[in-house]
Amino acid sequence: MALYKRGEVYHFDFAMDRRRYRGSTKEKVLSKARMVEAHLMNEAKRRKLTVQRRTLTLAEFSKRFLDWVKTARLEPESRNYYESGWRMLSQTPIAAMRLSHITTDEAEALRFKHSPANANRALRTLRRMLGKAAELGIIAAAPKIKLFKEEGRSALINDEAEAKLLAVAKQLLRDVLTIMLDCGMRPGEVFQMCWEDIDWDRNVIFIPRGKTRLARRFLPMSERIITVLQARKKEQTEGWVFPSDSKPGHLTTVASAFETARAQAKLSSEIKHYSARHTFATKILAANPVICRSSCAPWALPTRRRL
């Protein structure tokens, strides 16, 4: 650490974390030059402008990132979102790249065997991971990550398409689609259904949590849903309706099974499994145009859970 004069102006020259900093303080008075030098040293510490011989790979950093995801103040859906996004990223070459080598161009070269919406899940996770790495001083700055353009889900499942899909769908997919078609539940809500949330006396399903604040609600069960659930119930009175060996313990996706069934049924690729929810809403609106435009739909029962 040193201050020296060049002409009438003091210059600084110091090293920090194996990096050398040199330049002009633009001050002619020694005391003021020392203040400038101290400020620059603090800035170097604050920004953690260090040169590391070896930066972590994205896969190595993922351990630290996922630990943060588990302990941060995030909604359960956000935790699942980032964990799912990392699973997608871990299957790509970018997982083996060093954080300092990942650029906007590298991110744009990524391709996923998913819809744009699902691909963006991976890209948003990558963006958050690189942002966290920058916050921790592992990289100087996070590159911009551009998302894929998402097209709105407009395709509906008409009666003919429904019959074809249900005819070729395996039991698990058929049960999920039937519930979505008949009561408009989101896929995640179906996957997280518990037997304790089903009121057999009133034939309603309670949704305790969801995507929005108003997602907490009761939904009526059609005859088809009752038949599906009774076939799955057997002697169960508690736990997941759709259990699996996944980390959360319940079914997490039917996307692959749906794509297989859709191909067998020879239906348009514009039809997604989420189309079942939109189909339900469209049918309800067509049947009750006045009621559905009101602030309270007929199936939105009081959200107090029955004891």
Number of C-alpha atoms within 10 A of each C-alpha: 11 12 18 14 14 10 8 11 15 22 22 21 14 15 12 15 12 9 12 11 14 14 12 17 21 14 17 15 12 15 10 14 21 18 13 18 24 13 12 16 15 12 12 16 14 10 13 18 16 17 14 13 5 9 16 17 17 26 18 15 19 18 11 13 20 16 10 14 18 13 9 10 10 12 11 11 12 12 18 16 16 22 20 17 20 24 12 20 23 16 11 13 11 20 20 14 17 16 24 21 13 18 13 13 12 14 18 14 8 14 11 14 8 12 13 15 15 17 20 20 20 24 24 18 20 23 19 16 22 25 17 19 22 19 15 12 16 20 22 16 14 20 17 14 19 14 17 14 9 12 10 8 12 11 16 20 21 11 10 8 17 16 12 16 24 18 13 17 20 14 11 13 20 19 21 21 26 18 23 24 22 21 21 23 24 19 21 14 17 22 21 22 21 21 19 14 20 22 17 11 6 9 15 20 21 22 21 17 13 17 12 7 7 10 16 18 19 22 20 19 20 15 10 13 20 16 13 17 16 12 10 14 13 8 7 12 13 12 15 19 22 19 16 13 8 9 8 11 14 19 21 19 13 15 16 12 15 21 17 15 21 22 13 14 18 12 15 11 10 13 18 19 25 20 20 28 22 21 21 19 17 15 14 16 14 11 11 13 12 10 13 16 10 9 8 10 13 11 13 15 14 10 14 11 13 8 4
